[in-house]
Amino acid sequence: MNVLDASALLAYFMGEPGADVVERHLDNSFVCAANWSEVLSKITSPTERNLAEAILQAHEVEIEPVLKADAVVAANLKAQNPTLSLGDRFCIALGVRLDVPVVTSDRAWGNSERIIQIR
């Protein structure tokens, strides 16, 4: 199980480099609702949105709500790394809450046992 960042999902849906890595991590993963909104804002075609949702369902990817505890973790992450966007921080906070690694293409996150870079 993993948390999938919006950047990773977009790489997968758009067939970009790293899509194969994302595909290996899709089954039984999680997406923060804030990150899912980010994905949907970039996929504007209703047909493509429906396909993206069907793919998540087929892989049993769960969309997790943002909780108050996530907001606190996300706020604290801002002090540690001010370049991270709010969506990035919510994604990492979900990984912390669920105690699972986060899959991303965002190099600003760095590398660690909790961060899986797709490229």
Long-range contacts (C-beta under 8 A, 24 or more apart in sequence): 1-28, 1-29, 1-30, 1-98, 1-100, 2-29, 2-30, 2-95, 2-100, 2-101, 2-102, 2-103, 2-116, 3-29, 3-30, 3-31, 3-32, 3-91, 3-94, 3-95, 3-98, 3-100, 3-101, 3-102, 3-103, 4-29, 4-30, 4-31, 4-35, 4-61, 4-102, 4-103, 5-35, 5-88, 5-91, 5-102, 5-103, 5-104, 5-105, 5-106, 6-35, 6-36, 6-38, 6-39, 6-42, 6-87, 6-91, 7-104, 7-105, 7-106, 8-103, 8-104, 8-105, 8-118, 9-35, 9-39, 9-52, 10-39, 10-42, 10-43, 11-105, 11-118, 11-119, 13-39, 13-43, 13-48, 13-52, 13-55, 16-105, 17-118, 17-119, 18-105, 18-118, 18-119, 19-118, 21-103, 21-116, 21-118, 21-119, 22-103, 22-118, 25-103, 25-116, 26-55, 26-59, 26-61, 27-59, 27-60, 28-59, 28-60, 28-61, 29-59, 29-61, 29-62, 29-103, 30-61, 30-62, 30-63, 30-64, 30-94, 30-98, 30-100, 31-56, 31-61, 31-62, 31-63, 31-64, 32-63, 32-64, 32-66, 32-70, 32-87, 32-90, 32-91, 32-93, 32-94, 33-63, 33-64, 33-65, 33-66, 34-66, 34-86, 34-87, 34-90, 34-91, 35-87, 35-90, 35-91, 36-63, 38-87, 64-94, 64-98, 66-90, 66-94, 67-97, 69-93, 69-97, 70-94, 70-97, 73-97, 81-108, 83-108, 84-108, 84-109
